[in-house]
């Protein structure tokens, strides 16, 4: 299974290199900032989920690279903006200085903006090999996951919650938007591309909802006890920013248990699928065992 994952990681890395080809850049500095934050780092969890779901559903290969790249570019754009002084004010990301530290705040903002725009462009390009209705479904799925009902809305809630105590329901709602929405879209976009029937799509959505929240809980735990050398960034930032987290609300051990429970619930939702969903199962378990 690890070899399978490495092959998909190389596949998305190669495709992102093609999309961000510096020889075609009308503004070299902007593309350099985009490449700096996008290439050569990260777990590539969202692209892996795209490929895993596509593998389970038989989604056309012509579409998967573009869907995976779109999900990753939206994720990277969000990281660039989250790291800005106006947000989390982070200095390190993926083991190197954050984009605004390397290229300045203005160019970092533009790099994030350009990655967001490119993500949607690759979904509507004829090269994706899907009809107009399928491309529209993909665009809507990614837009919903990125906007006020998804990642941006969750980030706004996170900023507003600093220094405040949240209930467990409020904390889970925030992270289902901030982190979970794009993870859910990464699983559902291959289903939208292949016209998967509604009951199976609902099962995949429930799976993704569980693992997305488990992913955030594990992130919160690693911010407390993780190794900065493995994480590629400083730990303890949540406490310094007085953020509401699962460990601060539940404690470390209860947070770990909650993440494991969510993964088991997610795996139950994959029962309609057979061995073709084994990579989705592997990624669910990886989420709660990872060290970075």
Buried (B, 14 or more C-beta within 10 A) or exposed (E): EEEBBEEBBEBBBEBBBEBBEEEEBEEEEBBBBBBBBBEEBBBBBBBBBBBBBBBBBEBBEEBBBBBBBBBBBBBBBBBBBBBBEEBBBBEBBBBBBBBBBBBEEEBBBBBBBBBBEBBBEBBBEEEBBBEEEBBBBBBEBBBBBBEEEBBBBBBBBBBEBEEEEBEEEBBBBBBBBBBBBBBBBBBBBBBBBBBBEEEBBBBBBBBBBBBBBBBBBBBBBBBBEBEEEEBBBEBEBBEEBEBBBBBBBBEBEEBBEBBBBBBBBBBEBBEEBEEEBBBBBBBBBBBBEBEB
